[in-house]
Amino acid sequence: MSYLYVVESADFTFLMRQTGLTWGNLSSHMSKLEDAGYIKVIKEFVDKKPHTMLTLTDAGREAFRAYRKSIKQVLDELPD
């Protein structure tokens, strides 16, 4: 979700390369995020080849903001 947070959309192959996840692993994560309403998956064909684009939904963007806030709070409370 962090990659999608900073861009308007990204394709499946780009995310796979950026995260280092396998096709199956990213697909599994993608399905769970889609079921939760956090991402929108757009499947199309480009030059007769399947092409999958992912976009963070408003709910996904808000969930990621809340996650960042809670992680920041945990890290700020750690002793030096």
PDB file of N, CA, C and O in Angstrom:
ATOM      1  N   MET A   1       0.813  -1.188   0.000  1.00  0.00           N
ATOM      2  CA  MET A   1       0.000   0.000   0.000  1.00  0.00           C
ATOM      3  C   MET A   1       0.862   1.259   0.000  1.00  0.00           C
ATOM      4  O   MET A   1       0.445   2.299  -0.510  1.00  0.00           O
ATOM      5  N   SER A   2       2.045   1.168   0.563  1.00  0.00           N
ATOM      6  CA  SER A   2       2.894   2.359   0.624  1.00  0.00           C
ATOM      7  C   SER A   2       3.287   2.840  -0.772  1.00  0.00           C
ATOM      8  O   SER A   2       3.397   4.045  -1.001  1.00  0.00           O
ATOM      9  N   TYR A   3       3.498   1.922  -1.696  1.00  0.00           N
ATOM     10  CA  TYR A   3       3.827   2.345  -3.069  1.00  0.00           C
ATOM     11  C   TYR A   3       2.626   3.025  -3.719  1.00  0.00           C
ATOM     12  O   TYR A   3       2.780   4.023  -4.423  1.00  0.00           O
ATOM     13  N   LEU A   4       1.439   2.489  -3.486  1.00  0.00           N
ATOM     14  CA  LEU A   4       0.249   3.074  -4.083  1.00  0.00           C
ATOM     15  C   LEU A   4      -0.134   4.397  -3.425  1.00  0.00           C
ATOM     16  O   LEU A   4      -0.828   5.216  -4.027  1.00  0.00           O
ATOM     17  N   TYR A   5       0.313   4.603  -2.203  1.00  0.00           N
ATOM     18  CA  TYR A   5      -0.013   5.832  -1.482  1.00  0.00           C
ATOM     19  C   TYR A   5       0.608   7.066  -2.144  1.00  0.00           C
ATOM     20  O   TYR A   5       0.037   8.156  -2.094  1.00  0.00           O
ATOM     21  N   VAL A   6       1.758   6.893  -2.753  1.00  0.00           N
ATOM     22  CA  VAL A   6       2.483   8.040  -3.319  1.00  0.00           C
ATOM     23  C   VAL A   6       2.301   8.212  -4.825  1.00  0.00           C
ATOM     24  O   VAL A   6       2.840   9.152  -5.410  1.00  0.00           O
ATOM     25  N   VAL A   7       1.550   7.317  -5.453  1.00  0.00           N
ATOM     26  CA  VAL A   7       1.294   7.437  -6.894  1.00  0.00           C
ATOM     27  C   VAL A   7      -0.208   7.359  -7.145  1.00  0.00           C
ATOM     28  O   VAL A   7      -0.972   6.913  -6.289  1.00  0.00           O
ATOM     29  N   GLU A   8      -0.613   7.793  -8.312  1.00  0.00           N
ATOM     30  CA  GLU A   8      -2.034   7.717  -8.663  1.00  0.00           C
ATOM     31  C   GLU A   8      -2.455   6.268  -8.913  1.00  0.00           C
ATOM     32  O   GLU A   8      -3.534   5.842  -8.503  1.00  0.00           O
ATOM     33  N   SER A   9      -1.585   5.521  -9.594  1.00  0.00           N
ATOM     34  CA  SER A   9      -1.837   4.104  -9.857  1.00  0.00           C
ATOM     35  C   SER A   9      -0.517   3.449 -10.239  1.00  0.00           C
ATOM     36  O   SER A   9       0.460   4.129 -10.553  1.00  0.00           O
ATOM     37  N   ALA A  10      -0.501   2.125 -10.208  1.00  0.00           N
ATOM     38  CA  ALA A  10       0.707   1.382 -10.587  1.00  0.00           C
ATOM     39  C   ALA A  10       0.281   0.049 -11.183  1.00  0.00           C
ATOM     40  O   ALA A  10      -0.759  -0.503 -10.822  1.00  0.00           O
ATOM     41  N   ASP A  11       1.093  -0.459 -12.097  1.00  0.00           N
ATOM     42  CA  ASP A  11       0.739  -1.755 -12.658  1.00  0.00           C
ATOM     43  C   ASP A  11       1.351  -2.889 -11.828  1.00  0.00           C
ATOM     44  O   ASP A  11       2.301  -2.699 -11.069  1.00  0.00           O
ATOM     45  N   PHE A  12       0.770  -4.061 -12.005  1.00  0.00           N
ATOM     46  CA  PHE A  12       1.120  -5.241 -11.218  1.00  0.00           C
ATOM     47  C   PHE A  12       2.611  -5.558 -11.323  1.00  0.00           C
ATOM     48  O   PHE A  12       3.258  -5.835 -10.313  1.00  0.00           O
ATOM     49  N   THR A  13       3.149  -5.518 -12.522  1.00  0.00           N
ATOM     50  CA  THR A  13       4.560  -5.852 -12.735  1.00  0.00           C
ATOM     51  C   THR A  13       5.479  -4.870 -12.009  1.00  0.00           C
ATOM     52  O   THR A  13       6.472  -5.282 -11.409  1.00  0.00           O
ATOM     53  N   PHE A  14       5.159  -3.593 -12.058  1.00  0.00           N
ATOM     54  CA  PHE A  14       5.943  -2.582 -11.352  1.00  0.00           C
ATOM     55  C   PHE A  14       5.953  -2.883  -9.853  1.00  0.00           C
ATOM     56  O   PHE A  14       7.011  -2.873  -9.224  1.00  0.00           O
ATOM     57  N   LEU A  15       4.782  -3.149  -9.284  1.00  0.00           N
ATOM     58  CA  LEU A  15       4.701  -3.441  -7.850  1.00  0.00           C
ATOM     59  C   LEU A  15       5.446  -4.721  -7.491  1.00  0.00           C
ATOM     60  O   LEU A  15       6.075  -4.802  -6.436  1.00  0.00           O
ATOM     61  N   MET A  16       5.377  -5.701  -8.350  1.00  0.00           N
ATOM     62  CA  MET A  16       6.088  -6.956  -8.109  1.00  0.00           C
ATOM     63  C   MET A  16       7.597  -6.693  -8.058  1.00  0.00           C
ATOM     64  O   MET A  16       8.289  -7.209  -7.181  1.00  0.00           O
ATOM     65  N   ARG A  17       8.088  -5.911  -8.974  1.00  0.00           N
ATOM     66  CA  ARG A  17       9.528  -5.593  -8.992  1.00  0.00           C
ATOM     67  C   ARG A  17       9.935  -4.736  -7.799  1.00  0.00           C
ATOM     68  O   ARG A  17      10.989  -4.968  -7.208  1.00  0.00           O
ATOM     69  N   GLN A  18       9.125  -3.760  -7.442  1.00  0.00           N
ATOM     70  CA  GLN A  18       9.452  -2.860  -6.342  1.00  0.00           C
ATOM     71  C   GLN A  18       9.442  -3.560  -4.983  1.00  0.00           C
ATOM     72  O   GLN A  18      10.271  -3.272  -4.120  1.00  0.00           O
ATOM     73  N   THR A  19       8.501  -4.476  -4.805  1.00  0.00           N
ATOM     74  CA  THR A  19       8.357  -5.138  -3.510  1.00  0.00           C
ATOM     75  C   THR A  19       9.210  -6.394  -3.385  1.00  0.00           C
ATOM     76  O   THR A  19       9.510  -6.830  -2.274  1.00  0.00           O
ATOM     77  N   GLY A  20       9.603  -6.978  -4.510  1.00  0.00           N
ATOM     78  CA  GLY A  20      10.350  -8.230  -4.472  1.00  0.00           C
ATOM     79  C   GLY A  20       9.467  -9.436  -4.199  1.00  0.00           C
ATOM     80  O   GLY A  20       9.971 -10.533  -3.959  1.00  0.00           O
ATOM     81  N   LEU A  21       8.152  -9.240  -4.234  1.00  0.00           N
ATOM     82  CA  LEU A  21       7.218 -10.344  -4.008  1.00  0.00           C
ATOM     83  C   LEU A  21       7.082 -11.190  -5.267  1.00  0.00           C
ATOM     84  O   LEU A  21       7.298 -10.705  -6.378  1.00  0.00           O
ATOM     85  N   THR A  22       6.728 -12.443  -5.088  1.00  0.00           N
ATOM     86  CA  THR A  22       6.452 -13.302  -6.236  1.00  0.00           C
ATOM     87  C   THR A  22       5.085 -12.949  -6.804  1.00  0.00           C
ATOM     88  O   THR A  22       4.315 -12.223  -6.175  1.00  0.00           O
ATOM     89  N   TRP A  23       4.785 -13.458  -7.987  1.00  0.00           N
ATOM     90  CA  TRP A  23       3.498 -13.203  -8.620  1.00  0.00           C
ATOM     91  C   TRP A  23       2.372 -13.678  -7.706  1.00  0.00           C
ATOM     92  O   TRP A  23       1.408 -12.949  -7.470  1.00  0.00           O
ATOM     93  N   GLY A  24       2.493 -14.892  -7.197  1.00  0.00           N
ATOM     94  CA  GLY A  24       1.444 -15.468  -6.357  1.00  0.00           C
ATOM     95  C   GLY A  24       1.270 -14.719  -5.044  1.00  0.00           C
ATOM     96  O   GLY A  24       0.147 -14.501  -4.590  1.00  0.00           O
ATOM     97  N   ASN A  25       2.386 -14.327  -4.438  1.00  0.00           N
ATOM     98  CA  ASN A  25       2.325 -13.628  -3.163  1.00  0.00           C
ATOM     99  C   ASN A  25       1.679 -12.256  -3.335  1.00  0.00           C
ATOM    100  O   ASN A  25       0.803 -11.888  -2.552  1.00  0.00           O
ATOM    101  N   LEU A  26       2.094 -11.496  -4.344  1.00  0.00           N
ATOM    102  CA  LEU A  26       1.499 -10.187  -4.586  1.00  0.00           C
ATOM    103  C   LEU A  26       0.022 -10.330  -4.940  1.00  0.00           C
ATOM    104  O   LEU A  26      -0.803  -9.531  -4.498  1.00  0.00           O
ATOM    105  N   SER A  27      -0.306 -11.326  -5.719  1.00  0.00           N
ATOM    106  CA  SER A  27      -1.694 -11.566  -6.094  1.00  0.00           C
ATOM    107  C   SER A  27      -2.550 -11.841  -4.860  1.00  0.00           C
ATOM    108  O   SER A  27      -3.681 -11.364  -4.767  1.00  0.00           O
ATOM    109  N   SER A  28      -2.017 -12.601  -3.924  1.00  0.00           N
ATOM    110  CA  SER A  28      -2.728 -12.899  -2.676  1.00  0.00           C
ATOM    111  C   SER A  28      -2.957 -11.629  -1.859  1.00  0.00           C
ATOM    112  O   SER A  28      -4.063 -11.391  -1.373  1.00  0.00           O
ATOM    113  N   HIS A  29      -1.913 -10.819  -1.708  1.00  0.00           N
ATOM    114  CA  HIS A  29      -2.045  -9.553  -0.984  1.00  0.00           C
ATOM    115  C   HIS A  29      -3.048  -8.636  -1.679  1.00  0.00           C
ATOM    116  O   HIS A  29      -3.874  -7.992  -1.031  1.00  0.00           O
ATOM    117  N   MET A  30      -2.963  -8.588  -2.997  1.00  0.00           N
ATOM    118  CA  MET A  30      -3.838  -7.743  -3.786  1.00  0.00           C
ATOM    119  C   MET A  30      -5.306  -8.144  -3.579  1.00  0.00           C
ATOM    120  O   MET A  30      -6.171  -7.280  -3.435  1.00  0.00           O
ATOM    121  N   SER A  31      -5.580  -9.441  -3.564  1.00  0.00           N
ATOM    122  CA  SER A  31      -6.951  -9.919  -3.370  1.00  0.00           C
ATOM    123  C   SER A  31      -7.495  -9.518  -2.004  1.00  0.00           C
ATOM    124  O   SER A  31      -8.649  -9.107  -1.886  1.00  0.00           O
ATOM    125  N   LYS A  32      -6.663  -9.638  -0.976  1.00  0.00           N
ATOM    126  CA  LYS A  32      -7.106  -9.265   0.374  1.00  0.00           C
ATOM    127  C   LYS A  32      -7.359  -7.768   0.487  1.00  0.00           C
ATOM    128  O   LYS A  32      -8.330  -7.347   1.116  1.00  0.00           O
ATOM    129  N   LEU A  33      -6.490  -6.964  -0.118  1.00  0.00           N
ATOM    130  CA  LEU A  33      -6.682  -5.516  -0.089  1.00  0.00           C
ATOM    131  C   LEU A  33      -7.916  -5.102  -0.887  1.00  0.00           C
ATOM    132  O   LEU A  33      -8.621  -4.167  -0.507  1.00  0.00           O
ATOM    133  N   GLU A  34      -8.172  -5.791  -1.983  1.00  0.00           N
ATOM    134  CA  GLU A  34      -9.361  -5.501  -2.790  1.00  0.00           C
ATOM    135  C   GLU A  34     -10.621  -5.886  -2.015  1.00  0.00           C
ATOM    136  O   GLU A  34     -11.594  -5.132  -2.001  1.00  0.00           O
ATOM    137  N   ASP A  35     -10.608  -7.053  -1.373  1.00  0.00           N
ATOM    138  CA  ASP A  35     -11.759  -7.491  -0.573  1.00  0.00           C
ATOM    139  C   ASP A  35     -12.055  -6.517   0.567  1.00  0.00           C
ATOM    140  O   ASP A  35     -13.212  -6.317   0.935  1.00  0.00           O
ATOM    141  N   ALA A  36     -11.003  -5.914   1.122  1.00  0.00           N
ATOM    142  CA  ALA A  36     -11.166  -4.946   2.211  1.00  0.00           C
ATOM    143  C   ALA A  36     -11.621  -3.585   1.705  1.00  0.00           C
ATOM    144  O   ALA A  36     -11.977  -2.714   2.499  1.00  0.00           O
ATOM    145  N   GLY A  37     -11.612  -3.393   0.384  1.00  0.00           N
ATOM    146  CA  GLY A  37     -12.013  -2.119  -0.196  1.00  0.00           C
ATOM    147  C   GLY A  37     -10.897  -1.085  -0.209  1.00  0.00           C
ATOM    148  O   GLY A  37     -11.154   0.106  -0.383  1.00  0.00           O
ATOM    149  N   TYR A  38      -9.653  -1.534  -0.023  1.00  0.00           N
ATOM    150  CA  TYR A  38      -8.519  -0.610   0.043  1.00  0.00           C
ATOM    151  C   TYR A  38      -7.897  -0.305  -1.311  1.00  0.00           C
ATOM    152  O   TYR A  38      -7.285   0.749  -1.484  1.00  0.00           O
ATOM    153  N   ILE A  39      -8.042  -1.204  -2.270  1.00  0.00           N
ATOM    154  CA  ILE A  39      -7.520  -0.949  -3.613  1.00  0.00           C
ATOM    155  C   ILE A  39      -8.585  -1.272  -4.656  1.00  0.00           C
ATOM    156  O   ILE A  39      -9.501  -2.061  -4.422  1.00  0.00           O
ATOM    157  N   LYS A  40      -8.435  -0.643  -5.796  1.00  0.00           N
ATOM    158  CA  LYS A  40      -9.272  -0.938  -6.956  1.00  0.00           C
ATOM    159  C   LYS A  40      -8.371  -1.599  -7.989  1.00  0.00           C
ATOM    160  O   LYS A  40      -7.283  -1.101  -8.278  1.00  0.00           O
ATOM    161  N   VAL A  41      -8.819  -2.713  -8.542  1.00  0.00           N
ATOM    162  CA  VAL A  41      -8.048  -3.460  -9.535  1.00  0.00           C
ATOM    163  C   VAL A  41      -8.705  -3.272 -10.893  1.00  0.00           C
ATOM    164  O   VAL A  41      -9.895  -3.535 -11.063  1.00  0.00           O
ATOM    165  N   ILE A  42      -7.916  -2.813 -11.855  1.00  0.00           N
ATOM    166  CA  ILE A  42      -8.410  -2.592 -13.211  1.00  0.00           C
ATOM    167  C   ILE A  42      -7.667  -3.543 -14.134  1.00  0.00           C
ATOM    168  O   ILE A  42      -6.457  -3.424 -14.328  1.00  0.00           O
ATOM    169  N   LYS A  43      -8.408  -4.489 -14.701  1.00  0.00           N
ATOM    170  CA  LYS A  43      -7.806  -5.463 -15.620  1.00  0.00           C
ATOM    171  C   LYS A  43      -8.219  -5.109 -17.036  1.00  0.00           C
ATOM    172  O   LYS A  43      -9.393  -4.879 -17.324  1.00  0.00           O
ATOM    173  N   GLU A  44      -7.225  -5.072 -17.910  1.00  0.00           N
ATOM    174  CA  GLU A  44      -7.464  -4.730 -19.307  1.00  0.00           C
ATOM    175  C   GLU A  44      -6.465  -5.485 -20.179  1.00  0.00           C
ATOM    176  O   GLU A  44      -5.591  -6.189 -19.673  1.00  0.00           O
ATOM    177  N   PHE A  45      -6.604  -5.332 -21.471  1.00  0.00           N
ATOM    178  CA  PHE A  45      -5.640  -5.912 -22.398  1.00  0.00           C
ATOM    179  C   PHE A  45      -4.946  -4.781 -23.143  1.00  0.00           C
ATOM    180  O   PHE A  45      -5.588  -3.843 -23.616  1.00  0.00           O
ATOM    181  N   VAL A  46      -3.633  -4.885 -23.238  1.00  0.00           N
ATOM    182  CA  VAL A  46      -2.833  -3.932 -23.998  1.00  0.00           C
ATOM    183  C   VAL A  46      -2.054  -4.744 -25.029  1.00  0.00           C
ATOM    184  O   VAL A  46      -1.245  -5.600 -24.670  1.00  0.00           O
ATOM    185  N   ASP A  47      -2.299  -4.476 -26.297  1.00  0.00           N
ATOM    186  CA  ASP A  47      -1.690  -5.258 -27.380  1.00  0.00           C
ATOM    187  C   ASP A  47      -1.915  -6.760 -27.178  1.00  0.00           C
ATOM    188  O   ASP A  47      -0.998  -7.565 -27.337  1.00  0.00           O
ATOM    189  N   LYS A  48      -3.135  -7.113 -26.828  1.00  0.00           N
ATOM    190  CA  LYS A  48      -3.566  -8.498 -26.637  1.00  0.00           C
ATOM    191  C   LYS A  48      -2.900  -9.196 -25.444  1.00  0.00           C
ATOM    192  O   LYS A  48      -2.958 -10.420 -25.326  1.00  0.00           O
ATOM    193  N   LYS A  49      -2.275  -8.420 -24.570  1.00  0.00           N
ATOM    194  CA  LYS A  49      -1.656  -8.971 -23.368  1.00  0.00           C
ATOM    195  C   LYS A  49      -2.395  -8.445 -22.145  1.00  0.00           C
ATOM    196  O   LYS A  49      -2.760  -7.270 -22.101  1.00  0.00           O
ATOM    197  N   PRO A  50      -2.623  -9.308 -21.144  1.00  0.00           N
ATOM    198  CA  PRO A  50      -3.297  -8.823 -19.937  1.00  0.00           C
ATOM    199  C   PRO A  50      -2.452  -7.781 -19.200  1.00  0.00           C
ATOM    200  O   PRO A  50      -1.231  -7.898 -19.106  1.00  0.00           O
ATOM    201  N   HIS A  51      -3.124  -6.781 -18.693  1.00  0.00           N
ATOM    202  CA  HIS A  51      -2.454  -5.686 -17.982  1.00  0.00           C
ATOM    203  C   HIS A  51      -3.316  -5.337 -16.769  1.00  0.00           C
ATOM    204  O   HIS A  51      -4.502  -5.040 -16.914  1.00  0.00           O
ATOM    205  N   THR A  52      -2.720  -5.372 -15.571  1.00  0.00           N
ATOM    206  CA  THR A  52      -3.446  -5.105 -14.335  1.00  0.00           C
ATOM    207  C   THR A  52      -2.919  -3.837 -13.683  1.00  0.00           C
ATOM    208  O   THR A  52      -1.727  -3.717 -13.400  1.00  0.00           O
ATOM    209  N   MET A  53      -3.811  -2.905 -13.453  1.00  0.00           N
ATOM    210  CA  MET A  53      -3.475  -1.646 -12.776  1.00  0.00           C
ATOM    211  C   MET A  53      -4.140  -1.648 -11.407  1.00  0.00           C
ATOM    212  O   MET A  53      -5.244  -2.167 -11.237  1.00  0.00           O
ATOM    213  N   LEU A  54      -3.450  -1.060 -10.435  1.00  0.00           N
ATOM    214  CA  LEU A  54      -3.981  -0.968  -9.083  1.00  0.00           C
ATOM    215  C   LEU A  54      -4.011   0.491  -8.645  1.00  0.00           C
ATOM    216  O   LEU A  54      -3.090   1.256  -8.932  1.00  0.00           O
ATOM    217  N   THR A  55      -5.061   0.860  -7.960  1.00  0.00           N
ATOM    218  CA  THR A  55      -5.244   2.205  -7.454  1.00  0.00           C
ATOM    219  C   THR A  55      -5.716   2.117  -6.011  1.00  0.00           C
ATOM    220  O   THR A  55      -6.553   1.280  -5.674  1.00  0.00           O
ATOM    221  N   LEU A  56      -5.183   2.971  -5.173  1.00  0.00           N
ATOM    222  CA  LEU A  56      -5.617   3.034  -3.787  1.00  0.00           C
ATOM    223  C   LEU A  56      -6.965   3.758  -3.729  1.00  0.00           C
ATOM    224  O   LEU A  56      -7.119   4.828  -4.318  1.00  0.00           O
ATOM    225  N   THR A  57      -7.931   3.183  -3.028  1.00  0.00           N
ATOM    226  CA  THR A  57      -9.233   3.827  -2.865  1.00  0.00           C
ATOM    227  C   THR A  57      -9.148   4.874  -1.758  1.00  0.00           C
ATOM    228  O   THR A  57      -8.147   4.952  -1.046  1.00  0.00           O
ATOM    229  N   ASP A  58     -10.187   5.665  -1.617  1.00  0.00           N
ATOM    230  CA  ASP A  58     -10.224   6.642  -0.521  1.00  0.00           C
ATOM    231  C   ASP A  58     -10.148   5.923   0.826  1.00  0.00           C
ATOM    232  O   ASP A  58      -9.467   6.385   1.741  1.00  0.00           O
ATOM    233  N   ALA A  59     -10.846   4.794   0.947  1.00  0.00           N
ATOM    234  CA  ALA A  59     -10.803   4.014   2.194  1.00  0.00           C
ATOM    235  C   ALA A  59      -9.395   3.477   2.439  1.00  0.00           C
ATOM    236  O   ALA A  59      -8.928   3.463   3.578  1.00  0.00           O
ATOM    237  N   GLY A  60      -8.726   3.043   1.394  1.00  0.00           N
ATOM    238  CA  GLY A  60      -7.362   2.548   1.510  1.00  0.00           C
ATOM    239  C   GLY A  60      -6.397   3.641   1.906  1.00  0.00           C
ATOM    240  O   GLY A  60      -5.497   3.428   2.718  1.00  0.00           O
ATOM    241  N   ARG A  61      -6.590   4.814   1.328  1.00  0.00           N
ATOM    242  CA  ARG A  61      -5.735   5.960   1.647  1.00  0.00           C
ATOM    243  C   ARG A  61      -5.906   6.350   3.117  1.00  0.00           C
ATOM    244  O   ARG A  61      -4.924   6.638   3.801  1.00  0.00           O
ATOM    245  N   GLU A  62      -7.141   6.358   3.598  1.00  0.00           N
ATOM    246  CA  GLU A  62      -7.408   6.694   4.994  1.00  0.00           C
ATOM    247  C   GLU A  62      -6.862   5.617   5.935  1.00  0.00           C
ATOM    248  O   GLU A  62      -6.318   5.938   6.992  1.00  0.00           O
ATOM    249  N   ALA A  63      -7.003   4.351   5.560  1.00  0.00           N
ATOM    250  CA  ALA A  63      -6.467   3.263   6.382  1.00  0.00           C
ATOM    251  C   ALA A  63      -4.945   3.352   6.470  1.00  0.00           C
ATOM    252  O   ALA A  63      -4.366   3.097   7.526  1.00  0.00           O
ATOM    253  N   PHE A  64      -4.303   3.712   5.368  1.00  0.00           N
ATOM    254  CA  PHE A  64      -2.850   3.830   5.390  1.00  0.00           C
ATOM    255  C   PHE A  64      -2.410   5.017   6.242  1.00  0.00           C
ATOM    256  O   PHE A  64      -1.401   4.939   6.943  1.00  0.00           O
ATOM    257  N   ARG A  65      -3.163   6.117   6.185  1.00  0.00           N
ATOM    258  CA  ARG A  65      -2.849   7.270   7.046  1.00  0.00           C
ATOM    259  C   ARG A  65      -2.935   6.879   8.522  1.00  0.00           C
ATOM    260  O   ARG A  65      -2.071   7.243   9.320  1.00  0.00           O
ATOM    261  N   ALA A  66      -3.979   6.140   8.873  1.00  0.00           N
ATOM    262  CA  ALA A  66      -4.149   5.700  10.263  1.00  0.00           C
ATOM    263  C   ALA A  66      -3.011   4.759  10.670  1.00  0.00           C
ATOM    264  O   ALA A  66      -2.505   4.834  11.789  1.00  0.00           O
ATOM    265  N   TYR A  67      -2.617   3.878   9.754  1.00  0.00           N
ATOM    266  CA  TYR A  67      -1.502   2.960  10.018  1.00  0.00           C
ATOM    267  C   TYR A  67      -0.208   3.738  10.249  1.00  0.00           C
ATOM    268  O   TYR A  67       0.524   3.459  11.199  1.00  0.00           O
ATOM    269  N   ARG A  68       0.072   4.706   9.387  1.00  0.00           N
ATOM    270  CA  ARG A  68       1.275   5.534   9.542  1.00  0.00           C
ATOM    271  C   ARG A  68       1.274   6.253  10.879  1.00  0.00           C
ATOM    272  O   ARG A  68       2.297   6.313  11.561  1.00  0.00           O
ATOM    273  N   LYS A  69       0.124   6.797  11.252  1.00  0.00           N
ATOM    274  CA  LYS A  69       0.008   7.522  12.518  1.00  0.00           C
ATOM    275  C   LYS A  69       0.284   6.600  13.703  1.00  0.00           C
ATOM    276  O   LYS A  69       1.000   6.978  14.630  1.00  0.00           O
ATOM    277  N   SER A  70      -0.278   5.395  13.677  1.00  0.00           N
ATOM    278  CA  SER A  70      -0.067   4.477  14.801  1.00  0.00           C
ATOM    279  C   SER A  70       1.368   3.977  14.853  1.00  0.00           C
ATOM    280  O   SER A  70       1.924   3.836  15.942  1.00  0.00           O
ATOM    281  N   ILE A  71       1.976   3.709  13.719  1.00  0.00           N
ATOM    282  CA  ILE A  71       3.382   3.278  13.693  1.00  0.00           C
ATOM    283  C   ILE A  71       4.285   4.408  14.174  1.00  0.00           C
ATOM    284  O   ILE A  71       5.229   4.171  14.928  1.00  0.00           O
ATOM    285  N   LYS A  72       4.003   5.625  13.746  1.00  0.00           N
ATOM    286  CA  LYS A  72       4.795   6.777  14.190  1.00  0.00           C
ATOM    287  C   LYS A  72       4.709   6.924  15.705  1.00  0.00           C
ATOM    288  O   LYS A  72       5.714   7.191  16.364  1.00  0.00           O
ATOM    289  N   GLN A  73       3.517   6.750  16.253  1.00  0.00           N
ATOM    290  CA  GLN A  73       3.332   6.866  17.695  1.00  0.00           C
ATOM    291  C   GLN A  73       4.136   5.791  18.432  1.00  0.00           C
ATOM    292  O   GLN A  73       4.786   6.081  19.437  1.00  0.00           O
ATOM    293  N   VAL A  74       4.093   4.561  17.937  1.00  0.00           N
ATOM    294  CA  VAL A  74       4.857   3.467  18.556  1.00  0.00           C
ATOM    295  C   VAL A  74       6.353   3.778  18.515  1.00  0.00           C
ATOM    296  O   VAL A  74       7.055   3.611  19.512  1.00  0.00           O
ATOM    297  N   LEU A  75       6.831   4.227  17.365  1.00  0.00           N
ATOM    298  CA  LEU A  75       8.255   4.534  17.231  1.00  0.00           C
ATOM    299  C   LEU A  75       8.664   5.717  18.088  1.00  0.00           C
ATOM    300  O   LEU A  75       9.760   5.720  18.648  1.00  0.00           O
ATOM    301  N   ASP A  76       7.810   6.718  18.201  1.00  0.00           N
ATOM    302  CA  ASP A  76       8.135   7.886  19.020  1.00  0.00           C
ATOM    303  C   ASP A  76       8.197   7.535  20.508  1.00  0.00           C
ATOM    304  O   ASP A  76       8.880   8.210  21.278  1.00  0.00           O
ATOM    305  N   GLU A  77       7.490   6.489  20.908  1.00  0.00           N
ATOM    306  CA  GLU A  77       7.488   6.106  22.326  1.00  0.00           C
ATOM    307  C   GLU A  77       8.634   5.174  22.699  1.00  0.00           C
ATOM    308  O   GLU A  77       8.803   4.849  23.874  1.00  0.00           O
ATOM    309  N   LEU A  78       9.412   4.745  21.735  1.00  0.00           N
ATOM    310  CA  LEU A  78      10.567   3.893  22.041  1.00  0.00           C
ATOM    311  C   LEU A  78      11.645   4.710  22.743  1.00  0.00           C
ATOM    312  O   LEU A  78      11.868   5.874  22.413  1.00  0.00           O
ATOM    313  N   PRO A  79      12.305   4.093  23.707  1.00  0.00           N
ATOM    314  CA  PRO A  79      13.395   4.830  24.357  1.00  0.00           C
ATOM    315  C   PRO A  79      14.576   4.986  23.410  1.00  0.00           C
ATOM    316  O   PRO A  79      14.778   4.167  22.514  1.00  0.00           O
ATOM    317  N   ASP A  80      15.356   6.049  23.616  1.00  0.00           N
ATOM    318  CA  ASP A  80      16.523   6.301  22.778  1.00  0.00           C
ATOM    319  C   ASP A  80      17.651   5.362  23.067  1.00  0.00           C
ATOM    320  O   ASP A  80      18.706   5.451  22.438  1.00  0.00           O
TER     321      ASP A  80
END
